[in-house]
């Protein structure tokens, strides 16, 4: 069985439930979903959808770095949106954090997310 390493960093929000920020198994890192919490205050960022999406990708980037990689190592991204009208806006923010060739991705409309946020993103990296 492949050994698991738990990844944790103070540069991303602490888990708000029984999960780890990320788990590394072999060369693969599974990043838990990030919501737009400021890691210093654990409060949802203000400023609307774009500010929330920016914080989510900033949080994911911090966890990826703690795992010894970066978002450039992402092979799969899952984006959860409470309003699919934000699809174009999340694409714009995502393009600030990723270069082509882009990782595989799904964008999924959901009824609600923790702390009533508008977006959550999880990722899988291969280092």
N, C-alpha and C positions, 0 to 999 in steps of 0.2 A: 504494500500500500504506500502511496506517495505521502510523504510528510507534509503537514499543513503548517503554515506560519501565519500568525495573526498580525495584521498590519494596523497600526494605530498612529495617529499624529494629532498634536494639539492645533495644527494649522487647518484642520477641518472640524466640523461640529462633532461632538461626542455623540455616540449612539443614544437614541431616545427610546430604545427598546432592547430586547435580548438578542443583539446581533453585533458583529464586528464591522468596523469601517471597511475592511477588506480582508480576504483570505488568499494567501498564495499557496498553490499546490503545484509543485514542479516549476515550470516556466510560465504558468498561467496565474493571473491575478484576477479575482472576482471582486469588483468594487460594489459595495452595497449602494442602494439608491440614495442619492443626495437631494435634499430639499434646500431651499434658499435661506438657510440659517447662517447668521454671522457666527463664526466659531468663538469669538471673544465674548459675545453676549448671549449666545444661544437663542436669539430673537430672530424672527423673520425680517428680512431686509425690506425697506420701504422703497417706493419709487416705481411701482407698476411691474408689468410682466417682464420687460427687458431687464430690469434690475434683478428680478428674481432669477431669470435664466442665467445672467452673468454670474451671480453668486453660486449657483448650482455647478457651473463648469469650473469656477475657481475652486470650489470644494473638491470636486472630482480630481482636478489637477494636483491639489495638495496631497490627496491620498495616493494617487499614482506616483508622485515623487517619493513619498514615504516608502513605497514598495520597491523603489529603485528604478522606476521607469518614468514615463510621461504619457500624456494623452496620445502622442504619436504612436504608442504601442497598442492602442485600442484596436481590437478586431471586431467588436460588437458593442453597440450602444442601444439601450432601450430608453425611450423618452415617453413619459406619461404626462398627458395634458388634460386639465379639466375643461378646456375649451379648445377644440380643434381650429378655431379661428386664429389661434396663436401659432399655427404651424409655420407660416412664413417667418414670423418673428423669431422663433426658436432656431430656424434654419440660419438666419442672419447671425445670431449669437454664436451658434455652433461653428460657423465658418471662421470666427475669430480664434478658435481653439484647435482647429483641424485643417490640415492641408490635404489635397488630393495625393494619392488615392485615399478616399474616405473609408472609414470602417463600415461594416454592415450595420444596418440600423432598422429599428421599428419605432414608429410614433403611434402611441395608443391613447385613445380618448377614454378617460375614466370619470366616474361620477364625482369623486372627491379624493383628496390627498391629506396626509397628516398636517395638522396645524392650519388647515384650510388654505394651503398654498396652491399655486396655479401650475407648478411644474415639478417633476422629479425625474432624475436621470440616473441610470445604473450603467456600468460598463464592464467589459471583459478585456483584459490586456494579455498579450503574450510578449514576454521579455526575451 
